[in-house]
Amino acid sequence: MAALVTVRVDESAFRAAMDDIGQRQVPYATATALTATAYRGMAATVKEMERVFDRPTRYTLNSLRVSGANKTALVATVEFRDFAGKGTPAAKYIKPQVEGGPRGAKKFEGKLMHAGFLGVGHHLVPTKAAPLDQYGNPSRGQYARILSALGAQTTKSDNSGAKKVRDLGYFWGNPHGMGAGIWQRFRFGHGWALKPMFLDVRTPAYRKRLPFAEVQGRVVQSYFPEEFAAAVQRIAAKFGG
């Protein structure tokens, strides 16, 4: 996911640059300015994410990358990383916030779908009883223990951190019609209690929250001219233009 923003160099600035540094150096100055502007766009997007998202994680705030321009390819991009190792790629879970529409399934939810627990077009919402971190998210360890308890693991490596999970009482159900999802059975005194951990809900359509392309456009309009002028000035100083 990248913002495509067209950059037009003012003709007078372009002619002045050729006078200062020569025609052969102008593409290098342009590439330098495009890359510097892209990094400004990335920083501005991080600030926008901090503003529009509720307690975004460091993983989310660090999910952007810049692909710089060069003198033969005058294109610089700001985009979300599409690889996340064991986690969910930012490009996947942030896309609905940029474009609107339903969010994609998390890996945890995908495994539950594969095992036949969770239906397509549904996702899970943690309840007040679910232990959450400072960002409002469950831990990977909790996910692993629940998947193991439900028999929904798909790889041997998924079993890490999931020892003796069946003793924790996780199960999928809709006890007494109180809501379908993942519940946990607790023993107290001489009896048992049930608490919902995650409830099965239909996935809603998200409205556009992060104006990704708009942020890049504002940054280009505001900063590219000065970045281009600065690049020309540095090259002129270096080569004695």
C-alpha positions in Angstrom: 0.0 0.0 0.0 1.7 3.2 -1.2 0.5 6.7 -1.8 0.9 7.7 -5.4 1.4 11.5 -5.6 2.6 13.3 -8.7 5.3 15.9 -8.2 5.7 18.7 -10.7 8.9 20.8 -10.5 8.3 24.5 -11.2 9.8 25.3 -14.6 11.7 28.4 -13.4 13.2 26.4 -10.5 14.2 23.7 -13.0 15.9 26.2 -15.3 17.7 27.8 -12.3 18.9 24.4 -11.2 20.4 23.7 -14.6 22.2 27.1 -14.4 23.5 26.3 -10.9 24.6 22.7 -11.2 24.3 21.7 -14.9 21.7 19.5 -16.6 23.5 16.2 -15.7 23.1 16.9 -12.0 19.4 17.8 -12.0 18.1 14.2 -11.9 20.3 13.6 -8.8 19.0 16.7 -7.1 15.4 15.7 -7.9 15.9 12.1 -6.6 17.5 13.5 -3.4 14.6 15.9 -2.9 12.0 13.2 -3.6 13.5 10.8 -1.0 13.8 13.5 1.6 10.2 14.5 1.0 9.1 10.9 1.3 10.8 10.6 4.8 8.9 13.8 5.8 5.7 12.1 4.5 6.4 9.0 6.6 7.0 11.2 9.7 3.7 13.1 9.1 1.8 9.8 8.7 3.1 8.5 12.0 1.8 11.7 13.7 -1.5 11.2 12.0 -1.7 7.6 13.2 -1.1 8.8 16.7 -3.9 11.2 16.3 -6.6 9.0 14.7 -5.9 5.6 16.3 -6.6 4.6 19.9 -3.3 3.8 21.6 -1.4 2.5 18.5 1.3 0.0 19.2 5.0 0.7 18.4 4.6 -2.1 15.8 1.9 0.0 14.1 3.8 3.3 14.4 7.0 1.6 13.0 5.2 -0.2 10.2 6.0 2.4 7.4 9.0 2.3 5.1 10.4 4.5 2.4 11.7 3.3 -1.0 14.0 6.1 -2.2 14.3 7.5 -5.6 17.5 7.5 -7.8 18.5 9.6 -10.8 17.3 6.9 -13.3 14.0 6.2 -11.4 12.6 9.4 -10.1 10.0 7.7 -7.8 10.0 7.6 -4.0 7.3 5.8 -2.1 5.9 5.7 1.4 4.3 2.4 2.1 3.3 -0.1 4.8 5.4 -3.2 5.3 3.8 -6.3 3.8 5.8 -8.8 5.9 5.5 -9.3 9.6 7.0 -12.7 10.5 4.7 -14.3 13.0 2.4 -11.2 13.2 -0.1 -9.7 10.8 1.4 -7.4 8.2 0.6 -3.8 8.7 -0.5 -3.4 5.1 -3.2 -5.9 5.8 -4.8 -4.6 9.0 -4.3 -0.9 8.3 -5.7 -1.1 4.8 -9.4 -0.8 5.9 -8.5 2.3 7.9 -7.1 3.9 4.8 -9.6 2.8 2.2 -12.6 1.8 4.3 -14.4 -1.6 4.2 -14.2 -4.7 6.4 -11.0 -5.5 8.1 -9.2 -8.8 7.2 -9.0 -11.7 9.6 -6.1 -11.8 12.1 -4.0 -15.0 12.0 -5.7 -16.1 15.3 -9.1 -15.7 13.7 -7.9 -17.3 10.5 -6.9 -20.5 12.4 -10.3 -20.5 14.1 -12.0 -20.2 10.7 -9.9 -23.1 9.3 -10.9 -25.2 12.3 -14.6 -24.5 11.8 -15.2 -22.3 14.8 -15.5 -18.8 13.3 -17.5 -18.1 10.2 -16.4 -16.0 7.2 -17.5 -12.4 7.7 -17.1 -12.7 11.5 -14.4 -11.6 13.9 -13.7 -11.8 17.6 -14.0 -9.0 20.1 -12.2 -9.3 23.5 -14.5 -8.8 26.5 -13.7 -6.9 29.7 -12.8 -10.3 31.3 -10.0 -10.9 28.7 -6.5 -9.9 29.9 -5.2 -7.1 27.6 -1.9 -5.2 27.4 -1.4 -1.4 27.6 -2.5 -1.1 24.0 -5.8 -3.0 24.5 -4.6 -6.2 22.8 -4.4 -9.8 23.9 -0.9 -11.4 24.1 0.5 -13.9 21.7 0.8 -16.3 24.6 -2.9 -16.1 25.3 -3.7 -16.7 21.6 -1.5 -19.8 21.6 -3.0 -21.2 24.7 -6.6 -20.7 23.4 -5.8 -22.3 20.0 -4.2 -25.3 21.7 -7.1 -25.7 24.0 -9.5 -25.7 21.1 -7.4 -28.0 19.0 -7.0 -25.3 16.3 -3.2 -25.2 16.0 -2.0 -25.6 12.4 1.7 -26.0 12.9 4.0 -27.7 15.5 5.7 -24.4 16.2 2.3 -23.0 17.4 2.6 -25.1 20.5 5.2 -22.8 22.2 3.9 -21.3 25.4 0.8 -23.5 25.3 1.6 -26.2 27.9 -1.3 -27.7 30.0 -3.7 -25.3 28.4 -6.6 -27.7 28.7 -6.5 -27.1 32.5 -7.3 -23.4 31.9 -10.8 -24.3 30.8 -11.1 -22.5 27.4 -13.9 -23.7 25.1 -16.0 -22.5 22.2 -19.7 -22.2 22.9 -22.8 -20.2 23.6 -23.6 -21.1 27.2 -27.2 -20.3 28.1 -27.5 -18.2 24.9 -25.3 -15.5 26.4 -23.2 -15.1 23.3 -21.1 -17.3 21.0 -17.4 -17.2 21.2 -14.5 -18.3 23.4 -15.3 -18.8 27.1 -13.3 -19.8 30.1 -14.4 -22.0 33.0 -13.2 -21.1 36.4 -13.4 -23.1 39.6 -14.2 -21.4 42.9 -15.1 -22.9 46.2 -17.4 -25.8 45.4 -18.6 -24.7 42.0 -17.7 -23.3 38.6 -18.1 -19.9 36.9 -18.0 -19.0 33.2 -16.6 -15.9 31.7 -16.6 -14.8 28.1 -13.1 -14.0 26.7 -13.9 -13.3 23.1 -17.3 -12.9 21.5 -18.2 -13.8 17.9 -19.5 -10.7 16.0 -20.3 -9.9 12.4 -17.4 -7.9 10.9 -18.6 -4.3 10.2 -17.6 -2.0 7.4 -15.0 0.5 8.6 -15.1 4.1 7.6 -11.9 5.7 6.3 -9.9 7.0 9.2 -6.3 7.5 8.1 -6.1 10.0 5.1 -2.8 8.4 3.9 -2.7 9.8 0.4 -3.9 13.2 1.5 -1.1 13.4 4.1 1.5 12.6 1.4 0.0 15.2 -1.0 0.1 17.9 1.7 3.7 17.1 2.5 4.8 17.1 -1.2 3.1 20.5 -1.8 4.6 22.0 1.4 8.2 20.6 1.4 9.3 19.3 -2.0 10.2 22.8 -3.4 12.5 23.6 -0.4 14.0 20.1 -0.5 14.8 20.5 -4.2 16.3 23.9 -3.6 18.4 22.5 -0.7 19.6 19.6 -2.8 20.6 21.9 -5.6 22.5 24.2 -3.1 24.4 21.2 -1.7 25.4 19.9 -5.1 26.5 23.4 -6.2 28.6 23.8 -3.0 30.1 20.3 -3.5 31.1 20.8 -7.1 31.8 24.5 -6.9 28.9 25.4 -9.2 
